[in-house]
Amino acid sequence: MTGRLVVCPTPIGNLEDVTLRVLAALREADVVACEDTRRTRVLLDRYGVKGHLVSYHEHNERARARELVKRMLGGAVVALVSDAGTPLVSDPGFVLVRECVAAGLAVEVLPGPSAALSALVASALPADRWTFAGFLPRKRAELERTLSGPDTLVAFESPRRVGATLAVLAELDPERPVVVARELTKVHEEVVRGSAAELAGRYASEAPRGEIVLVVGGAPGGAGSDATGPALDALRRLVDAGAKPRAAAGVVAELTGVPANALYKALTSGS
């Protein structure tokens, strides 16, 4: 009987966020492949799980993947975890999943915690269309391109670079809505919302601490911000009904994530 791979999301901070299915999978697995065996052992000890741990990280991913596939072909069940959140999402695991599929092995993915999804939902920015960028690029030209998309952007960022990244965004569009989500699910969790200019000023002199997820509203000029976009259409209907243009633009911006200034300019320019 061939084995299988079970991808197990783990808590991003609060250990109580682990699911019953993940705990069951960790108990039943013959091998638990993890980034840092010490960190995973803390989770397993919390719930009395006795598992055989092996390291699986970016430096040994290819060799370890071949070894694990061989064990699964021999009937072993392997549980894959990362230090926090869902494996493969800016964490190791892609090579192993790809090798399992190529070998005809079953891959079972369990639902669970994700810092990207938690931040997106908490942001109050549009979540019907969004892009996950992983860790933001450091080169300015690449960063500007990443920030220029029409959809809500979710990305990880180093605390030391948050101020510089927000400064670039503020230069491009000071009114762009931004959320800095810090230490999600942990004791010092914080979700700060504001315009790019406001948050660039806030973090200019003092970097936030802990793990950071940035959520950025879609860039003006993309879907929802041109003359036929739903945001501008909604603004026009409000103004036609008697609302003051600037106040109405602010309301529509809060609901759609399209910057108020961009909406107001589009309305008054007749576009």
BALORO-925953 format. One record per residue (C-alpha): x, y, z; residue number from 1. Coordinates in pm, 1 decimal, always signed. Example, Ala and Ser with C-alpha at 12.3 -4.5 7.8 and 13.67 -1.06 7.14 Angstrom:
SITE        px        py        pz  marke
SITE   +1230.0    -450.0    +780.0      1
SITE   +1367.0    -106.0    +714.0      2
***
This chain:
SITE        px        py        pz  marke
SITE      +0.0      +0.0      +0.0      1
SITE    +143.7    +337.1    -100.8      2
SITE    +159.3    +618.3    +147.0      3
SITE     +57.0    +978.2    +105.9      4
SITE    +147.1   +1336.2    +192.5      5
SITE     -70.2   +1538.2    +429.6      6
SITE     -10.1   +1915.2    +422.6      7
SITE     -83.1   +2050.3    +771.6      8
SITE    -120.2   +2423.9    +841.7      9
SITE      -2.8   +2520.7   +1189.6     10
SITE     -87.5   +2823.3   +1409.7     11
SITE     +60.9   +3157.4   +1308.9     12
SITE     +88.0   +3261.4   +1672.8     13
SITE    -175.8   +3126.7   +1907.6     14
SITE    -125.2   +2753.3   +1953.6     15
SITE    -497.5   +2708.9   +2018.8     16
SITE    -564.9   +2775.5   +1650.5     17
SITE    -449.6   +2428.2   +1544.9     18
SITE    -737.1   +2221.7   +1404.4     19
SITE    -852.2   +1880.3   +1525.3     20
SITE    -784.0   +1733.9   +1180.3     21
SITE    -425.4   +1860.1   +1184.1     22
SITE    -366.2   +1710.3   +1530.1     23
SITE    -511.6   +1378.9   +1412.4     24
SITE    -289.8   +1383.4   +1103.0     25
SITE     +20.5   +1457.9   +1310.0     26
SITE     -60.8   +1170.3   +1544.9     27
SITE    -115.5    +924.3   +1261.6     28
SITE    +184.0   +1025.4   +1048.2     29
SITE    +490.3    +804.9   +1030.3     30
SITE    +705.5   +1110.4    +966.9     31
SITE    +653.0   +1482.3   +1034.7     32
SITE    +859.5   +1698.3    +797.5     33
SITE    +912.1   +2047.6    +940.5     34
SITE   +1122.5   +2359.8    +891.5     35
SITE   +1255.3   +2374.3   +1247.1     36
SITE   +1216.4   +2060.3   +1457.5     37
SITE   +1245.6   +2264.5   +1778.2     38
SITE    +953.0   +2489.7   +1692.3     39
SITE    +734.4   +2203.1   +1576.9     40
SITE    +819.3   +2006.9   +1891.2     41
SITE    +670.6   +2289.2   +2101.0     42
SITE    +336.7   +2246.8   +1921.9     43
SITE    +343.5   +1868.4   +1944.2     44
SITE    +435.3   +1870.0   +2313.2     45
SITE    +148.6   +2110.4   +2384.1     46
SITE     -99.1   +1848.2   +2260.0     47
SITE     +82.2   +1533.1   +2362.6     48
SITE    +169.1   +1427.0   +2009.2     49
SITE    +461.0   +1185.3   +1980.2     50
SITE    +593.4   +1214.2   +1627.7     51
SITE    +911.8   +1132.5   +1440.0     52
SITE   +1040.8   +1468.1   +1317.9     53
SITE   +1275.1   +1530.8   +1026.3     54
SITE   +1395.3   +1867.4    +902.2     55
SITE   +1265.0   +1995.6    +570.1     56
SITE   +1374.5   +2347.9    +481.4     57
SITE   +1498.8   +2556.2    +190.8     58
SITE   +1856.8   +2429.3    +224.5     59
SITE   +1780.6   +2055.1    +209.5     60
SITE   +1448.5   +2062.2     +22.0     61
SITE   +1545.3   +1866.8    -289.3     62
SITE   +1740.0   +1589.2    -119.9     63
SITE   +1484.2   +1550.5    +158.1     64
SITE   +1195.0   +1547.6     -89.3     65
SITE   +1347.1   +1250.8    -273.2     66
SITE   +1397.2   +1069.2     +56.6     67
SITE   +1039.5   +1133.7    +171.7     68
SITE    +888.7   +1029.3    -160.7     69
SITE   +1078.2    +701.7    -138.4     70
SITE    +936.0    +642.5    +209.5     71
SITE    +582.9    +722.9     +93.4     72
SITE    +615.1    +483.0    -199.1     73
SITE    +697.9    +225.2     +65.1     74
SITE    +373.7    +296.5    +249.2     75
SITE    +465.5    +576.7    +490.2     76
SITE    +235.4    +868.6    +567.2     77
SITE    +422.0   +1201.1    +581.1     78
SITE    +280.9   +1514.1    +744.2     79
SITE    +429.8   +1840.9    +615.1     80
SITE    +430.7   +2149.0    +836.2     81
SITE    +604.2   +2485.6    +831.2     82
SITE    +702.2   +2695.4   +1130.7     83
SITE    +373.3   +2885.2   +1107.7     84
SITE     +78.3   +2895.8    +872.0     85
SITE     +23.4   +2696.2    +554.7     86
SITE    +322.5   +2522.0    +391.2     87
SITE    +420.0   +2641.6     +40.5     88
SITE    +279.1   +2992.9    +105.9     89
SITE    +617.2   +3171.6    +124.5     90
SITE    +741.4   +2857.3    +301.9     91
SITE    +908.8   +2533.2    +186.4     92
SITE    +698.1   +2252.8     +45.1     93
SITE    +657.0   +2311.4    -327.1     94
SITE    +933.3   +2071.0    -425.0     95
SITE    +786.6   +1792.6    -210.6     96
SITE    +431.6   +1838.2    -340.4     97
SITE    +556.1   +1845.1    -699.5     98
SITE    +759.9   +1527.0    -648.5     99
SITE    +464.4   +1351.6    -485.7    100
SITE    +237.4   +1436.6    -777.7    101
SITE    +501.1   +1320.8   -1025.5    102
SITE    +530.3    +990.8    -836.9    103
SITE    +154.7    +937.2    -836.3    104
SITE    +123.5    +980.4    -459.9    105
SITE    -187.8   +1123.9    -299.7    106
SITE    -156.7   +1476.4    -156.7    107
SITE    -411.0   +1577.1    +106.2    108
SITE    -425.1   +1944.8    +203.3    109
SITE    -592.0   +2033.8    +532.8    110
SITE    -740.0   +2380.4    +592.2    111
SITE    -596.6   +2600.4    +861.1    112
SITE    -434.4   +2929.1    +963.6    113
SITE    -295.5   +3175.0    +709.0    114
SITE    -152.8   +3515.2    +795.1    115
SITE    -232.7   +3641.1    +444.1    116
SITE    -602.8   +3555.2    +469.1    117
SITE    -634.4   +3681.8    +825.8    118
SITE    -484.5   +4016.3    +728.7    119
SITE    -699.2   +4045.6    +416.2    120
SITE   -1021.5   +3989.7    +609.6    121
SITE    -917.0   +4228.0    +888.4    122
SITE    -817.3   +4500.5    +641.5    123
SITE   -1174.7   +4592.3    +541.4    124
SITE   -1044.0   +4629.9    +184.3    125
SITE   -1209.5   +4454.6    -112.9    126
SITE   -1151.6   +4078.9     -96.0    127
SITE   -1338.7   +3966.5    -408.6    128
SITE   -1021.7   +4007.6    -617.8    129
SITE    -679.0   +4013.7    -455.4    130
SITE    -317.4   +3932.6    -525.6    131
SITE     -67.4   +3767.9    -292.0    132
SITE    +288.9   +3885.5    -355.4    133
SITE    +477.0   +3688.9     -90.4    134
SITE    +766.2   +3903.0     +34.1    135
SITE    +782.2   +4237.7    -144.9    136
SITE   +1077.4   +4299.5    -381.9    137
SITE   +1353.2   +4530.0    -264.0    138
SITE   +1441.5   +4695.7    -594.0    139
SITE   +1235.9   +5009.8    -635.5    140
SITE   +1130.2   +4947.2    -995.7    141
SITE   +1004.0   +4598.7    -910.1    142
SITE    +833.9   +4728.3    -596.7    143
SITE    +652.3   +4999.4    -793.0    144
SITE    +530.4   +4743.1   -1044.8    145
SITE    +404.2   +4520.8    -764.5    146
SITE    +217.3   +4812.2    -607.0    147
SITE     +58.2   +4918.2    -936.3    148
SITE    -193.5   +4635.8    -973.1    149
SITE    -568.3   +4704.5    -979.1    150
SITE    -656.5   +4446.9    -713.1    151
SITE    -607.2   +4446.8    -338.0    152
SITE    -248.8   +4342.9    -264.6    153
SITE    -145.8   +4122.1     +28.4    154
SITE    +225.1   +4087.1    +101.7    155
SITE    +473.1   +4005.3    +374.4    156
SITE    +731.2   +4266.7    +467.7    157
SITE   +1027.6   +4289.4    +701.6    158
SITE    +960.0   +4523.8    +995.8    159
SITE   +1279.4   +4710.9    +907.5    160
SITE   +1149.3   +4786.3    +556.5    161
SITE    +789.5   +4881.4    +633.1    162
SITE    +868.2   +5253.7    +657.1    163
SITE   +1062.1   +5260.8    +329.7    164
SITE    +797.2   +5060.2    +144.9    165
SITE    +517.8   +5286.1    +265.5    166
SITE    +724.0   +5592.7    +169.5    167
SITE    +746.9   +5463.8    -188.2    168
SITE    +373.6   +5398.7    -194.8    169
SITE    +303.2   +5744.3     -53.0    170
SITE    +505.3   +5899.0    -335.9    171
SITE    +305.4   +5703.7    -591.2    172
SITE     -34.6   +5764.3    -433.7    173
SITE     -58.3   +5928.6     -89.3    174
SITE    -430.1   +5848.2     -59.4    175
SITE    -400.4   +5474.7    -130.0    176
SITE    -561.3   +5278.6    +156.0    177
SITE    -313.8   +5061.7    +344.5    178
SITE    -327.3   +4825.8    +640.5    179
SITE     -32.6   +4717.4    +852.6    180
SITE    -124.4   +4393.7   +1031.4    181
SITE    +123.8   +4304.3   +1303.4    182
SITE    +166.6   +3991.3   +1517.1    183
SITE    -165.6   +3841.0   +1408.5    184
SITE    -328.8   +3608.3   +1666.6    185
SITE     -57.3   +3688.1   +1920.1    186
SITE     -72.6   +3887.0   +2243.8    187
SITE     +40.6   +4209.4   +2079.0    188
SITE    -175.9   +4181.0   +1766.4    189
SITE    -233.6   +4516.9   +1598.7    190
SITE    -416.1   +4618.9   +1280.7    191
SITE    -345.5   +4977.7   +1172.1    192
SITE    -550.4   +5125.2    +886.3    193
SITE    -496.2   +5452.8    +703.8    194
SITE    -374.5   +5620.0    +385.9    195
SITE     -26.4   +5555.8    +249.0    196
SITE     +79.1   +5904.6    +354.6    197
SITE     -54.3   +5861.3    +707.4    198
SITE    +110.4   +5527.0    +768.2    199
SITE    +435.7   +5630.6    +599.1    200
SITE    +452.8   +5914.5    +850.7    201
SITE    +368.4   +5685.7   +1139.7    202
SITE    +644.6   +5436.1   +1062.5    203
SITE    +905.5   +5678.6    +924.3    204
SITE   +1107.6   +5699.9   +1244.5    205
SITE   +1013.7   +5383.3   +1429.2    206
SITE    +976.3   +5041.4   +1270.3    207
SITE    +693.8   +4817.3   +1388.5    208
SITE    +793.0   +4504.3   +1578.3    209
SITE    +710.4   +4145.8   +1498.7    210
SITE    +579.4   +3975.6   +1187.0    211
SITE    +411.8   +4209.7    +938.5    212
SITE    +151.6   +4165.1    +666.5    213
SITE     +74.4   +4463.2    +441.8    214
SITE    -260.4   +4496.3    +267.4    215
SITE    -280.7   +4766.5      -0.2    216
SITE    -588.9   +4885.5    -186.7    217
SITE    -592.4   +4850.4    -564.9    218
SITE    -413.1   +5115.2    -766.8    219
SITE    -621.5   +5386.6    -936.4    220
SITE    -640.8   +5344.7   -1311.5    221
SITE    -716.1   +4974.3   -1280.9    222
SITE   -1042.2   +4786.6   -1254.5    223
SITE   -1302.2   +4981.5   -1059.8    224
SITE   -1136.0   +5322.1   -1098.2    225
SITE   -1200.3   +5417.7   -1461.2    226
SITE   -1507.0   +5580.1   -1611.6    227
SITE   -1691.9   +5250.0   -1636.3    228
SITE   -1579.5   +5110.7   -1301.2    229
SITE   -1837.2   +5022.9   -1035.2    230
SITE   -1682.3   +5256.9    -779.4    231
SITE   -1714.9   +5562.4   -1002.8    232
SITE   -2063.3   +5457.0   -1108.9    233
SITE   -2164.4   +5435.4    -742.6    234
SITE   -2019.1   +5780.6    -677.2    235
SITE   -2211.8   +5930.7    -967.6    236
SITE   -2536.0   +5781.1    -841.1    237
SITE   -2479.3   +5928.4    -496.5    238
SITE   -2402.1   +6272.6    -639.2    239
SITE   -2705.0   +6255.3    -870.3    240
SITE   -2914.1   +6179.4    -561.5    241
SITE   -2791.2   +6498.2    -396.0    242
SITE   -2478.0   +6396.3    -204.0    243
SITE   -2179.5   +6631.4    -191.7    244
SITE   -1905.3   +6499.3    -422.9    245
SITE   -1614.0   +6494.4    -175.8    246
SITE   -1814.1   +6339.1    +104.4    247
SITE   -1960.5   +6079.8    -130.3    248
SITE   -1614.0   +6000.0    -268.5    249
SITE   -1496.8   +5931.1     +85.5    250
SITE   -1783.1   +5690.1    +150.5    251
SITE   -1730.4   +5502.4    -176.5    252
SITE   -1355.3   +5485.0    -109.8    253
SITE   -1415.1   +5320.8    +228.4    254
SITE   -1642.2   +5060.6     +71.8    255
SITE   -1435.4   +4980.3    -238.6    256
SITE   -1072.8   +5061.6    -158.7    257
SITE   -1045.7   +5296.4    -457.8    258
SITE    -872.8   +5617.0    -336.8    259
SITE   -1114.1   +5906.5    -268.7    260
SITE    -895.2   +6158.4    -452.4    261
SITE    -886.8   +5940.1    -764.0    262
SITE   -1265.0   +5904.6    -756.8    263
SITE   -1319.2   +6276.6    -706.7    264
SITE   -1078.9   +6367.8    -988.2    265
SITE   -1245.2   +6119.3   -1224.0    266
SITE   -1587.0   +6258.9   -1137.0    267
SITE   -1497.2   +6626.2   -1176.2    268
SITE   -1292.6   +6570.9   -1492.4    269
SITE   -1594.4   +6416.7   -1658.1    270
SITE   -1414.1   +6087.5   -1731.5    271
***
